[in-house]
Each structure stands twice: as structure tokens, then as C-alpha cells.
Amino acid sequence: MGEVAQTILFLTVDATYEEISYPIAYRILTKCDAVLWIKGASNGADIETVKTKKMDLTIFYSLKDIPDIS
């Protein structure tokens, strides 16, 4: 698997934010081997989950499901 990167952003979501962030998130997604789905309401996360499934990437729904690679 590829490297794991963690980024936390606290932003006010508006049309401009969506116009910029969703394409960037998709480009980042194309570099991933898998994703961790975190429960909660998020239109962006829902969109990314659909794209992730279409890309046939592994989706982990819990940290305990991620295999230890050390």
C-alpha cells in the first residue's frame, strides 16, 4: 500500500469551496490504494465514496479493519 497522509481542514463550505475542493479531492483519490470511511454527514464524502467504489478501491469502515503492514 502507498503512504498514509492525514490532513484535517476546518472550512466553511460554500459553492466556491466545492468548486475547488472536490476536483482536488478526486485527484488525491486517484493516488490512493484504499480509503477510510468515517461516519458522519458529508455531501463531499458521499460523492467521494461513490467515486471510490467506481474506481474499485478498498474502503475500510473501521480502523481495526486496516491490516497492520509493519
Legacy VTK file of the C-alpha trace (Angstrom):
# vtk DataFile Version 3.0
C-alpha trace
ASCII
DATASET POLYDATA
POINTS 70 float
0.000 0.000 0.000
1.031 3.608 -0.509
1.961 6.084 2.151
-0.688 7.333 4.522
-1.263 11.071 4.690
-3.525 12.780 7.168
-4.943 16.249 6.696
-7.594 17.945 8.775
-9.243 21.032 7.372
-11.818 23.210 9.065
-13.526 25.210 6.331
-16.852 26.864 5.715
-18.398 25.026 2.791
-19.809 27.190 0.026
-20.088 26.930 -3.750
-16.585 28.291 -4.321
-15.112 25.831 -1.841
-16.922 22.922 -3.511
-15.826 24.070 -6.974
-12.185 23.997 -5.889
-12.002 21.213 -3.319
-13.958 18.407 -4.995
-11.711 18.211 -8.088
-8.635 18.326 -5.845
-10.054 15.584 -3.621
-10.693 13.449 -6.702
-7.109 13.884 -7.928
-5.841 12.860 -4.497
-8.176 9.864 -4.559
-6.565 8.648 -7.800
-3.288 8.271 -5.861
-4.814 6.141 -3.085
-4.756 2.381 -2.629
-7.623 2.461 -0.127
-9.680 4.884 1.923
-11.013 5.011 5.477
-14.685 5.964 5.575
-15.544 7.993 8.667
-19.172 8.036 9.794
-20.919 11.387 9.586
-22.965 13.593 7.321
-20.906 14.933 4.419
-22.049 15.508 0.862
-18.428 15.575 -0.303
-17.637 12.287 1.424
-20.717 10.714 -0.146
-19.530 11.814 -3.599
-16.028 10.506 -2.924
-17.418 7.179 -1.680
-19.292 6.686 -4.965
-16.130 7.524 -6.923
-14.071 5.208 -4.706
-16.447 2.326 -5.419
-16.359 3.051 -9.166
-12.541 3.013 -9.009
-12.731 -0.391 -7.261
-10.611 0.835 -4.337
-10.774 -0.809 -0.937
-12.916 1.047 1.569
-12.243 0.435 5.245
-15.114 1.256 7.586
-13.141 0.902 10.816
-9.535 1.403 11.892
-9.490 -2.181 13.170
-10.149 -3.392 9.593
-6.936 -1.851 8.243
-4.223 -4.514 8.079
-1.007 -3.982 10.005
1.808 -3.566 7.481
4.644 -3.054 9.958
LINES 1 71
70 0 1 2 3 4 5 6 7 8 9 10 11 12 13 14 15 16 17 18 19 20 21 22 23 24 25 26 27 28 29 30 31 32 33 34 35 36 37 38 39 40 41 42 43 44 45 46 47 48 49 50 51 52 53 54 55 56 57 58 59 60 61 62 63 64 65 66 67 68 69
